[in-house]
Amino acid sequence: MSKNSEVSSSAVFGYKQEGSIITCAYRDSSIISGHLIGLVENDGSINMRYHQINANGELMTGICNSTPEIMSNGKIRLHEKWQWTSGDLSKGTSVLEEI
């Protein structure tokens, strides 16, 4: 996880998919409330937008492109490249794994 990420490694993301639409709610000790919405592209990648309120009470927004990988145990790992669209506009990467 990139240093400029606000989400900790203990965050739990609750993804839902209906057709090509993905939604998610998330939170952890540094995020009071976070949501994302995205579209699954023809190649299986996911184009997302997110917004969250952090522990400092700041509203933060960003974009994310995610590439799914099916692991040997059948669960999904997401390789993410993201960028803040608020704050310092910095970029980062994350890897999320299904539990």
C-alpha positions in Angstrom: 0.0 0.0 0.0 1.3 3.4 -0.9 2.3 5.8 1.8 -0.2 8.5 0.7 -3.1 6.0 1.1 -5.5 6.8 4.0 -6.8 3.2 4.2 -4.9 0.9 6.5 -4.2 -2.8 5.9 -6.9 -3.7 8.3 -9.7 -2.1 6.2 -12.6 -4.3 5.1 -14.2 -3.5 1.8 -17.8 -4.8 1.1 -18.0 -5.2 -2.7 -21.2 -5.9 -4.6 -21.6 -6.5 -8.3 -24.8 -6.3 -10.4 -24.0 -6.8 -14.1 -21.2 -4.5 -14.9 -21.8 -2.1 -11.9 -19.6 -2.5 -8.8 -20.4 -0.7 -5.5 -18.5 -0.9 -2.2 -18.7 0.5 1.3 -15.6 0.6 3.5 -14.2 1.9 6.8 -11.4 1.4 9.3 -9.7 3.4 12.0 -8.7 6.2 9.7 -11.8 6.3 7.5 -15.2 7.2 9.1 -17.1 6.3 5.9 -16.0 5.5 2.4 -17.9 4.4 -0.8 -16.9 3.6 -4.4 -18.8 3.0 -7.6 -17.3 1.5 -10.7 -17.8 -0.2 -14.0 -16.4 -3.5 -15.1 -14.8 -3.0 -18.6 -14.9 -5.6 -21.4 -11.3 -6.7 -20.5 -12.4 -7.3 -16.8 -10.7 -4.3 -15.4 -12.6 -2.0 -13.1 -12.9 1.8 -13.6 -13.9 3.3 -10.2 -14.5 6.6 -8.4 -14.4 6.9 -4.6 -15.1 9.3 -1.9 -14.5 9.1 1.9 -14.5 11.1 5.1 -11.3 10.5 7.0 -10.7 10.6 10.8 -9.9 14.4 10.5 -13.4 15.0 9.1 -12.1 15.8 5.6 -13.9 14.8 2.5 -11.5 13.1 0.1 -12.2 11.9 -3.5 -10.3 9.9 -6.1 -10.2 7.7 -9.1 -9.0 4.1 -9.3 -8.3 1.5 -12.0 -8.2 -2.1 -10.8 -7.1 -5.3 -12.4 -8.6 -8.5 -10.9 -6.5 -11.6 -10.5 -8.0 -15.0 -9.7 -5.7 -16.6 -7.1 -5.0 -20.4 -6.9 -7.6 -20.7 -4.1 -10.3 -19.2 -6.3 -10.4 -15.9 -4.5 -9.9 -12.5 -6.1 -6.9 -10.2 -5.7 -7.3 -6.6 -7.0 -4.2 -4.7 -8.3 -5.1 -1.0 -8.0 -3.6 2.2 -9.4 -5.3 5.2 -8.0 -5.1 9.0 -7.7 -6.6 11.5 -5.4 -8.8 14.1 -7.1 -8.7 16.2 -3.9 -5.9 17.2 -1.6 -2.5 16.8 -3.1 -3.6 14.9 -6.2 -0.9 12.3 -5.6 -1.0 8.8 -7.1 -0.5 5.4 -5.5 -1.0 1.6 -5.7 -2.8 -0.9 -3.6 -3.4 -4.7 -3.5 -6.6 -6.0 -2.0 -7.4 -9.7 -1.4 -10.7 -11.4 -0.9 -11.0 -13.0 2.6 
